[in-house]
Amino acid sequence: MKQQDFKDLLEREELNKSAIADKMYPETKYARTTLSAKLAGRKSGNGLARLTDDDLKKGWEVLKDLADDILSKAPEEEK
């Protein structure tokens, strides 16, 4: 997954970034702030917060789980 693809998906109104951040960073007290800083490339410590390959992998897993759950609840087509 490319960084811009991930950012574009998270900009969709239907997605709750707080819940996604909580699942991406369960050990972090301020997960939403962490994700927000990385998405915006804000100053953090001596550098800029950035999305790492590990962040993108975690984000993809969260979004895939969400998509799978949505699809599993879709109405069945009549034959």
Phi and psi in degrees as GROMACS dihedral restraints (atoms count N, CA, C in turn):
[ dihedral_restraints ]
;  ai    aj    ak    al  type     phi  dphi    fc
    3     4     5     6     1   -85.0    20    10
    4     5     6     7     1   152.1    20    10
    6     7     8     9     1   -56.8    20    10
    7     8     9    10     1   -44.4    20    10
    9    10    11    12     1   -66.8    20    10
   10    11    12    13     1   -36.9    20    10
   12    13    14    15     1   -60.5    20    10
   13    14    15    16     1   -43.7    20    10
   15    16    17    18     1   -62.9    20    10
   16    17    18    19     1   -46.3    20    10
   18    19    20    21     1   -61.6    20    10
   19    20    21    22     1   -44.0    20    10
   21    22    23    24     1   -61.8    20    10
   22    23    24    25     1   -41.5    20    10
   24    25    26    27     1   -62.6    20    10
   25    26    27    28     1   -41.4    20    10
   27    28    29    30     1   -72.0    20    10
   28    29    30    31     1   -15.7    20    10
   30    31    32    33     1   -80.9    20    10
   31    32    33    34     1    -9.5    20    10
   33    34    35    36     1   -67.2    20    10
   34    35    36    37     1   133.7    20    10
   36    37    38    39     1   -58.3    20    10
   37    38    39    40     1   -31.0    20    10
   39    40    41    42     1   -68.7    20    10
   40    41    42    43     1   -18.6    20    10
   42    43    44    45     1   -97.6    20    10
   43    44    45    46     1   138.2    20    10
   45    46    47    48     1   -98.1    20    10
   46    47    48    49     1   106.8    20    10
   48    49    50    51     1   -63.6    20    10
   49    50    51    52     1   -31.7    20    10
   51    52    53    54     1   -62.5    20    10
   52    53    54    55     1   -46.3    20    10
   54    55    56    57     1   -66.9    20    10
   55    56    57    58     1   -38.7    20    10
   57    58    59    60     1   -65.2    20    10
   58    59    60    61     1   -44.1    20    10
   60    61    62    63     1   -61.0    20    10
   61    62    63    64     1   -42.1    20    10
   63    64    65    66     1   -60.0    20    10
   64    65    66    67     1   -36.9    20    10
   66    67    68    69     1   -77.5    20    10
   67    68    69    70     1   -31.3    20    10
   69    70    71    72     1   -73.5    20    10
   70    71    72    73     1   -37.3    20    10
   72    73    74    75     1  -127.3    20    10
   73    74    75    76     1    64.8    20    10
   75    76    77    78     1   -63.7    20    10
   76    77    78    79     1   -22.1    20    10
   78    79    80    81     1   -89.3    20    10
   79    80    81    82     1    -3.5    20    10
   81    82    83    84     1  -100.4    20    10
   82    83    84    85     1   127.7    20    10
   84    85    86    87     1   -64.8    20    10
   85    86    87    88     1   -38.5    20    10
   87    88    89    90     1  -112.3    20    10
   88    89    90    91     1    60.7    20    10
   90    91    92    93     1   -60.1    20    10
   91    92    93    94     1   -42.2    20    10
   93    94    95    96     1   -62.2    20    10
   94    95    96    97     1   -42.2    20    10
   96    97    98    99     1   -65.6    20    10
   97    98    99   100     1   -40.6    20    10
   99   100   101   102     1   -59.9    20    10
  100   101   102   103     1   -50.2    20    10
  102   103   104   105     1   -64.8    20    10
  103   104   105   106     1   -44.0    20    10
  105   106   107   108     1   -59.1    20    10
  106   107   108   109     1   -44.0    20    10
  108   109   110   111     1   -63.2    20    10
  109   110   111   112     1   -41.0    20    10
  111   112   113   114     1   -68.1    20    10
  112   113   114   115     1   -40.1    20    10
  114   115   116   117     1   -65.4    20    10
  115   116   117   118     1   -36.4    20    10
  117   118   119   120     1   -88.3    20    10
  118   119   120   121     1   -12.4    20    10
  120   121   122   123     1    65.6    20    10
  121   122   123   124     1    39.8    20    10
  123   124   125   126     1   -73.7    20    10
  124   125   126   127     1   157.3    20    10
  126   127   128   129     1   -63.1    20    10
  127   128   129   130     1   134.3    20    10
  129   130   131   132     1  -145.4    20    10
  130   131   132   133     1   115.2    20    10
  132   133   134   135     1    63.2    20    10
  133   134   135   136     1  -123.3    20    10
  135   136   137   138     1   -95.4    20    10
  136   137   138   139     1     3.1    20    10
  138   139   140   141     1  -145.8    20    10
  139   140   141   142     1  -155.5    20    10
  141   142   143   144     1  -108.2    20    10
  142   143   144   145     1   140.7    20    10
  144   145   146   147     1   -68.5    20    10
  145   146   147   148     1   137.6    20    10
  147   148   149   150     1  -144.9    20    10
  148   149   150   151     1   155.1    20    10
  150   151   152   153     1   -77.2    20    10
  151   152   153   154     1   127.4    20    10
  153   154   155   156     1   -96.4    20    10
  154   155   156   157     1   170.5    20    10
  156   157   158   159     1   -60.1    20    10
  157   158   159   160     1   -36.1    20    10
  159   160   161   162     1   -65.5    20    10
  160   161   162   163     1   -40.1    20    10
  162   163   164   165     1   -60.5    20    10
  163   164   165   166     1   -45.3    20    10
  165   166   167   168     1   -64.3    20    10
  166   167   168   169     1   -37.7    20    10
  168   169   170   171     1   -64.3    20    10
  169   170   171   172     1   -46.6    20    10
  171   172   173   174     1   -62.3    20    10
  172   173   174   175     1   -43.9    20    10
  174   175   176   177     1   -61.5    20    10
  175   176   177   178     1   -42.6    20    10
  177   178   179   180     1   -61.5    20    10
  178   179   180   181     1   -43.0    20    10
  180   181   182   183     1   -61.7    20    10
  181   182   183   184     1   -42.5    20    10
  183   184   185   186     1   -64.3    20    10
  184   185   186   187     1   -46.8    20    10
  186   187   188   189     1   -66.1    20    10
  187   188   189   190     1   -36.7    20    10
  189   190   191   192     1   -66.1    20    10
  190   191   192   193     1   -43.1    20    10
  192   193   194   195     1   -60.3    20    10
  193   194   195   196     1   -41.8    20    10
  195   196   197   198     1   -63.1    20    10
  196   197   198   199     1   -46.6    20    10
  198   199   200   201     1   -62.2    20    10
  199   200   201   202     1   -43.9    20    10
  201   202   203   204     1   -61.4    20    10
  202   203   204   205     1   -41.1    20    10
  204   205   206   207     1   -65.0    20    10
  205   206   207   208     1   -43.0    20    10
  207   208   209   210     1   -62.2    20    10
  208   209   210   211     1   -47.3    20    10
  210   211   212   213     1   -64.1    20    10
  211   212   213   214     1   -33.6    20    10
  213   214   215   216     1   -68.7    20    10
  214   215   216   217     1   -19.8    20    10
  216   217   218   219     1  -101.0    20    10
  217   218   219   220     1     4.8    20    10
  219   220   221   222     1   -67.5    20    10
  220   221   222   223     1   145.6    20    10
  222   223   224   225     1   -63.9    20    10
  223   224   225   226     1   144.1    20    10
  225   226   227   228     1   -77.6    20    10
  226   227   228   229     1   142.2    20    10
  228   229   230   231     1   -77.0    20    10
  229   230   231   232     1   140.7    20    10
  231   232   233   234     1   -78.0    20    10
  232   233   234   235     1   141.6    20    10
